[in-house]
């Protein structure tokens, strides 16, 4: 069932094997893991290593320990989805593909259009704050991390303003990868300026409740990001 582990941080290798079986669907929600003693025998390690592995799997919300009963695989959550998504994107990055950009080109224009239709004044205020933070950060490399975080806030706030909570979950799943894309764009000459021009225009379209313009502007914005991260 499991391969024995012999060198390095043993608990990490145990976590990797169990996590893979959960995410591959070999272990389903509600399935019980073998006891610490049985796992120790299968992996060829001490119960101390097994306990540390279970602790990490619990922190990842992949399993839960029910004292007196055993350790069980949890129901899928946005947190487990994040781990799955990160693995997919890491693979895509290794292959040099533009898969994440393609996903963004499909969903973010619709998010922007829905945000123009549905955003509350509170949502719009958050968008304004994010755009203003990017404006004062874009010229100073020492402040580029502030720009990156404000950029993420902008896209998350659009998703929240769309009125569809699933969009917010999706964009939240992208956050780590979006941060990496924006940092790459920041290193491209003029990248932050081009991005900020789009941010101002998208904000204006949302303020004016102009869904079609917001959709087109977001298309242009994602296409610009595609060019900047080449």
VEXDREN-2710 file (C-alpha; in Angstrom, 1 decimal):
% VEXDREN-2710
k/r/px/py/pz
1/UNK/0.0/0.0/0.0
2/UNK/2.8/2.4/1.0
3/UNK/6.5/2.5/0.2
4/UNK/9.0/2.3/3.0
5/UNK/10.9/5.5/3.6
6/UNK/14.5/5.5/4.8
7/UNK/16.3/8.9/4.4
8/UNK/15.6/12.6/4.9
9/UNK/12.7/14.0/6.8
10/UNK/10.7/10.8/7.1
11/UNK/7.4/12.4/8.1
12/UNK/7.4/14.6/5.0
13/UNK/7.7/11.5/2.7
14/UNK/4.9/9.8/4.7
15/UNK/2.7/13.0/4.3
16/UNK/3.4/13.1/0.5
17/UNK/2.3/9.5/0.0
18/UNK/-0.8/9.7/2.1
19/UNK/-1.7/13.1/0.6
20/UNK/-1.3/11.8/-2.9
21/UNK/-3.7/8.9/-2.2
22/UNK/-6.3/11.3/-0.8
23/UNK/-6.0/13.7/-3.7
24/UNK/-6.0/10.9/-6.3
25/UNK/-9.2/9.6/-4.8
26/UNK/-7.7/6.3/-3.6
27/UNK/-8.8/7.3/-0.1
28/UNK/-12.2/8.8/0.2
29/UNK/-13.9/11.1/2.8
30/UNK/-14.7/9.1/5.8
31/UNK/-12.1/6.4/5.2
32/UNK/-10.1/5.4/8.2
33/UNK/-6.3/5.3/8.1
34/UNK/-4.5/2.3/9.6
35/UNK/-3.4/2.6/13.2
36/UNK/-0.1/4.3/14.1
37/UNK/1.4/0.8/14.6
38/UNK/0.2/-0.5/11.3
39/UNK/1.4/2.6/9.4
40/UNK/4.7/2.4/11.2
41/UNK/5.1/-1.1/9.9
42/UNK/4.1/-0.2/6.4
43/UNK/6.4/2.7/6.1
44/UNK/9.2/1.1/8.1
45/UNK/9.4/4.0/10.6
46/UNK/8.8/4.7/14.2
47/UNK/5.5/5.8/15.6
48/UNK/7.0/9.2/16.3
49/UNK/7.4/9.8/12.6
50/UNK/3.8/8.6/12.0
51/UNK/2.5/11.0/14.7
52/UNK/4.3/13.9/13.1
53/UNK/3.0/13.0/9.7
54/UNK/-0.6/12.8/11.0
55/UNK/-0.1/16.2/12.7
56/UNK/0.9/17.8/9.3
57/UNK/-2.0/16.1/7.5
58/UNK/-4.4/17.4/10.1
59/UNK/-3.0/21.0/9.7
60/UNK/-3.7/20.6/6.0
61/UNK/-7.2/19.6/6.8
62/UNK/-6.8/16.3/4.9
63/UNK/-7.5/14.1/7.9
64/UNK/-9.0/14.5/11.4
65/UNK/-8.2/12.6/14.5
66/UNK/-11.1/11.2/16.5
67/UNK/-9.5/10.1/19.8
68/UNK/-10.6/6.7/20.7
69/UNK/-11.8/5.9/17.2
70/UNK/-8.9/6.7/14.8
71/UNK/-7.8/9.0/12.0
72/UNK/-10.2/9.7/9.2
73/UNK/-10.1/11.4/5.8
74/UNK/-12.0/14.7/5.8
75/UNK/-14.5/16.0/3.4
76/UNK/-13.0/18.2/0.6
77/UNK/-12.8/21.9/1.4
78/UNK/-11.4/25.0/-0.2
79/UNK/-8.3/24.3/1.7
80/UNK/-7.8/20.9/0.2
81/UNK/-8.7/22.3/-3.2
82/UNK/-5.9/24.9/-2.7
83/UNK/-3.3/22.1/-2.3
84/UNK/-4.7/20.3/-5.3
85/UNK/-4.7/23.5/-7.4
86/UNK/-1.2/24.4/-6.3
87/UNK/0.0/21.0/-7.5
88/UNK/-1.7/21.4/-10.9
89/UNK/-0.3/24.9/-11.4
90/UNK/3.2/23.8/-10.3
91/UNK/3.0/21.1/-13.0
92/UNK/1.7/23.6/-15.6
93/UNK/4.6/25.9/-14.7
94/UNK/7.1/23.1/-15.1
95/UNK/5.7/22.4/-18.6
96/UNK/6.0/26.1/-19.5
97/UNK/2.3/26.4/-20.3
98/UNK/-0.1/29.3/-20.1
99/UNK/-2.8/27.3/-18.5
100/UNK/-3.4/29.7/-15.6
101/UNK/-3.6/32.7/-18.0
102/UNK/-6.1/30.8/-20.1
103/UNK/-8.3/30.2/-17.0
104/UNK/-8.1/33.9/-16.1
105/UNK/-9.0/34.9/-19.6
106/UNK/-12.2/32.8/-19.3
107/UNK/-13.4/33.7/-15.9
108/UNK/-12.1/37.2/-14.9
109/UNK/-13.9/39.2/-17.7
110/UNK/-17.2/37.7/-16.5
111/UNK/-16.2/38.5/-12.9
112/UNK/-15.6/42.1/-13.8
113/UNK/-18.9/42.3/-15.7
114/UNK/-20.8/40.9/-12.7
115/UNK/-19.0/43.2/-10.4
116/UNK/-20.1/46.1/-12.4
117/UNK/-23.7/45.0/-12.1
118/UNK/-23.6/43.8/-8.4
119/UNK/-20.9/45.6/-6.4
120/UNK/-22.0/47.4/-3.3
121/UNK/-20.6/50.8/-2.3
122/UNK/-18.4/48.9/0.2
123/UNK/-17.0/46.7/-2.5
124/UNK/-16.3/49.7/-4.7
125/UNK/-14.6/51.5/-1.7
126/UNK/-12.2/48.5/-1.4
127/UNK/-11.5/48.6/-5.1
128/UNK/-10.7/52.3/-4.9
129/UNK/-8.3/51.8/-1.9
130/UNK/-6.5/49.0/-3.8
131/UNK/-6.1/51.2/-6.9
132/UNK/-4.8/54.1/-4.9
133/UNK/-2.3/51.9/-3.1
134/UNK/-1.0/50.6/-6.4
135/UNK/-0.8/54.2/-7.7
136/UNK/1.5/55.4/-4.9
137/UNK/3.5/52.1/-5.0
138/UNK/4.2/51.7/-8.7
139/UNK/7.2/54.1/-9.0
140/UNK/9.2/52.8/-6.1
141/UNK/10.7/49.3/-6.3
142/UNK/10.9/49.2/-2.5
143/UNK/7.1/49.4/-2.5
144/UNK/6.4/46.9/-5.2
145/UNK/5.3/44.2/-2.7
146/UNK/2.6/46.7/-1.6
147/UNK/1.6/47.0/-5.2
148/UNK/1.4/43.2/-5.6
149/UNK/-0.7/42.8/-2.5
150/UNK/-3.0/45.6/-3.5
151/UNK/-3.3/44.1/-7.0
152/UNK/-4.5/40.8/-5.3
153/UNK/-7.0/42.8/-3.2
154/UNK/-8.3/44.4/-6.4
155/UNK/-9.0/41.0/-8.1
156/UNK/-10.4/39.4/-4.9
157/UNK/-12.7/42.4/-4.4
158/UNK/-14.0/42.2/-7.9
159/UNK/-14.8/38.5/-7.3
160/UNK/-16.5/39.4/-4.0
161/UNK/-18.5/42.1/-5.7
162/UNK/-19.7/39.7/-8.5
163/UNK/-22.3/38.4/-6.1
164/UNK/-21.2/34.8/-6.8
165/UNK/-19.3/33.3/-3.8
166/UNK/-17.8/30.6/-6.0
167/UNK/-15.9/33.2/-8.0
168/UNK/-14.3/34.4/-4.7
169/UNK/-13.3/30.8/-3.9
170/UNK/-11.7/30.4/-7.3
171/UNK/-9.7/33.6/-7.2
172/UNK/-8.6/32.9/-3.7
173/UNK/-7.3/29.6/-4.9
174/UNK/-5.2/31.4/-7.5
175/UNK/-3.7/33.9/-5.0
176/UNK/-0.2/32.4/-4.7
177/UNK/0.1/32.0/-8.4
178/UNK/-1.3/35.5/-9.1
179/UNK/1.3/36.9/-6.8
180/UNK/4.0/35.2/-8.7
181/UNK/2.7/36.5/-12.1
182/UNK/2.5/40.1/-10.8
183/UNK/6.0/40.0/-9.5
184/UNK/7.2/38.8/-12.9
185/UNK/5.2/41.6/-14.6
186/UNK/6.8/44.1/-12.2
187/UNK/10.2/43.2/-13.6
188/UNK/9.1/43.9/-17.1
189/UNK/9.8/47.5/-18.1
190/UNK/6.5/49.4/-18.0
191/UNK/4.6/46.4/-16.7
192/UNK/3.2/48.1/-13.6
193/UNK/2.2/51.2/-15.5
194/UNK/0.3/49.2/-18.1
195/UNK/-1.4/47.2/-15.4
196/UNK/-2.3/50.3/-13.4
197/UNK/-3.9/52.0/-16.5
198/UNK/-6.2/49.0/-16.8
199/UNK/-7.0/49.1/-13.1
200/UNK/-8.2/52.7/-13.2
201/UNK/-10.4/52.0/-16.3
202/UNK/-11.9/48.8/-14.8
203/UNK/-12.6/50.7/-11.6
204/UNK/-14.4/53.4/-13.5
205/UNK/-16.5/50.9/-15.4
206/UNK/-17.5/49.2/-12.2
207/UNK/-18.4/52.6/-10.6
208/UNK/-20.5/53.4/-13.7
209/UNK/-22.1/49.9/-13.6
210/UNK/-21.0/49.4/-17.2
211/UNK/-20.8/45.6/-17.4
212/UNK/-19.8/45.3/-21.0
213/UNK/-17.0/47.8/-20.8
214/UNK/-15.7/46.1/-17.6
215/UNK/-15.7/42.8/-19.4
216/UNK/-13.7/44.2/-22.4
217/UNK/-11.3/46.0/-20.2
218/UNK/-10.5/42.9/-18.1
219/UNK/-9.9/40.9/-21.3
220/UNK/-7.4/43.6/-22.3
221/UNK/-5.8/43.5/-18.8
222/UNK/-5.3/39.7/-18.8
223/UNK/-3.9/39.8/-22.3
224/UNK/-1.4/42.5/-21.2
225/UNK/-0.4/40.3/-18.3
226/UNK/0.2/37.4/-20.7
227/UNK/2.6/39.6/-22.7
228/UNK/4.4/40.9/-19.6
229/UNK/5.1/37.5/-18.1
230/UNK/6.6/35.9/-21.3
END
